[in-house]
Amino acid sequence: MIRILIVEDEKPISKLIEMNLAAAGYECECAFTGTEAAVKIEDNQYDLILLDIMLPQIDGYELMEYIRPYGIPTIFITAKSAVADRVKGLRAGAEDYLVKPFEIIELLARVETVLRRFHKEEEQIAIGGLVIDTGSRTVKKDGEEIRLTKKEYELLLLFVRNKNIALFRDNIYERIWEGDYDGNSRTVDLHVQRLRKKVGWEDKLTAVYKIGYRLEVQD
């Protein structure tokens, strides 16, 4: 399982991030100071670090100097939104820079992107009676392959990686079709309907009134 260290001194934000990453299938640990994070990094192995900049004891920039020799990909998560701060963070060695406040779906997307860049994705995902092989991009049910289009496969992964989270139609459209949502939900709705039928998730992939869709599965 992918292990992520969340270094954030504001406990409500830390717990919110931890809850949503855990729901997406990641194993998480939290550190609330730079010193605590340094100890955890020394004593444990992590696949990714989410790092605030404004931390007690040791700030994020200083901690980044400590992280770099370990080669652990890091995403800065901070309220510092100035371009100079972004540039400083990226030059310090961070793979990405996310400004608070942010949507959870955006955080999950950036986590996926960085993990994929470092080839740290889980290759097989078993969920809701399906086995998804991200390496071969195949989906099987009861040993039989289900043939999905490229968009259907991407839509399936989006729901799987955001399981039990209500996704807005505009976010779904922008993630899968990579364009601005024009308010017409027909494209999203038709693809979701086809995907439901193909994978047999009529009772799992549910509509959320005035929002969009949610994949409801039990861990």
Number of C-alpha atoms within 10 A of each C-alpha: 10 14 18 22 23 24 26 27 19 12 13 10 14 19 15 12 20 20 13 19 20 14 18 17 18 17 16 18 17 21 20 17 20 26 16 15 23 17 11 16 18 11 9 9 13 19 19 22 25 24 28 29 23 18 19 14 11 17 16 25 21 13 19 22 12 13 21 14 8 12 11 18 21 25 24 25 25 21 15 17 12 10 9 9 15 19 12 13 21 15 10 16 18 23 17 18 22 20 15 13 10 12 9 16 20 13 19 17 15 17 21 15 16 19 18 12 12 13 10 16 18 16 12 15 17 13 13 17 12 19 18 23 15 15 10 9 14 15 22 16 15 9 9 10 13 14 13 17 11 11 13 18 18 16 21 21 16 19 20 23 21 23 22 20 18 18 21 15 22 18 17 19 20 12 18 16 15 10 10 11 15 8 9 11 13 10 11 18 15 11 14 20 13 13 21 18 10 14 18 15 17 13 10 16 21 16 15 13 7 8 12 18 23 20 23 19 13 10 9
